[in-house]
Amino acid sequence: MKHIYVSCYTFHVSCFMIIGHQKQWNFLKEKFESHQLSHAYLFTGPDEIGKKTLALEFLKMIIGDLSAGKEKDLNQKLIDQGKHPDFLMVLAKNGSEIQIGQIREIQQFLNLKPYYGSLKAVVIDRAEKMNKEAQGCFLKTLEEPKGQTLLILITAKPEALLPTILSRCQTIKFFIVGLEEIKNHLLKNKLPEKKAEMLAHISDGRPGRAINLLLEPEKTEKEKQAFAEIIRVSSSDLASKFQYTKSIEESDFAATIELFKRYFRQLLFLKLGIKNFIDFGFFPPPSDKLKSYSLAKIKEIIKLAEFLDSSIATTNVNPKLALEILLMEQ
């Protein structure tokens, strides 16, 4: 069975499943049990919040339930491994775009009869990465679904999708999870309390982020270094700022803007008297210049970063220019 690029997805730590999002889970479970599932859902919310995890766990449940006897466990394992013949995970090639050829492969996949049960399922992760041609082609799949199919689009930027796609999907919104809930989940899985508390606080309410930082501790150090560089650059002269943008890889501009946004959010918390992020040693203390920023200025920088981030996703704005504009405001 041919699968679209990077259809394999494996959970590295099986004990970390869904953290939070109980309302969303109960809604989908109720729709399934009452035979009222829509053929297309749009999962929206911040990155690393648990949208994909919930989608995969839900598919494991329903595909398992639609299978007979001993095949239930096998079906769930095959989904975990990305090898289930009735399930397809679609990702952007090399992190760039989801192209029309991948959408045509989805259509070919859905034209085949289910192998194990009665359902064919497709998950498109980071659906905003579909280029215009791909979105136009996918619209036909939404308008004329083949047999019993379930399509789940996952995105943090729904505004990057065509309005006609949005109107044909039932939207399920995901929200940040309370820090105590993330911490308690980590504690239940035998993490030391100090480690669990730190991961919960630096996760920004995103369970997936907490788990990713736990599984790949080198990311923690890399981000700490990136934040230290943000402090240096924000406090430097204009020439140094332009030199900084030249040092960033083209594929990293959007991610760098996201880091600026995250650091200035923490700076806002500090300004409001919330110092936990510094106590944990993850976010370096601000420079004297950054300390002098008013609440209004910090909010303006955050708002600008959010606008630029959205513009990169939805327009042809130059990401390098967007980063330069952000730096010039500091």
Secondary structure, DSSP 8 states (H G I E B T S, - for coil): ----TT-----SSTT----S-HHHHHHHHHHHHTT---SEEEEESSTTSSHHHHHHHHHHHHHHHTS-TTHHHHHHHHHHHT--TTEEEE--BTTTBB-HHHHHHHHHHHHS--SSSS-EEEEEETGGGB-HHHHHHHHHHHHS--SSEEEEEEES-GGGS-HHHHHTSEEEE-----HHHHHHHHHHTT--HHHHHHHHHHTTT-HHHHHHHHH-HHHHHHHHHHHHHHHHHHTS-HHHHHHHHHHS-GGGHHHHHHHHHHHHHHHHHHHTT--HHHHTTSS----HHHHT--HHHHHHHHHHHHHHHHHHHHS---HHHHHHHHHHT-
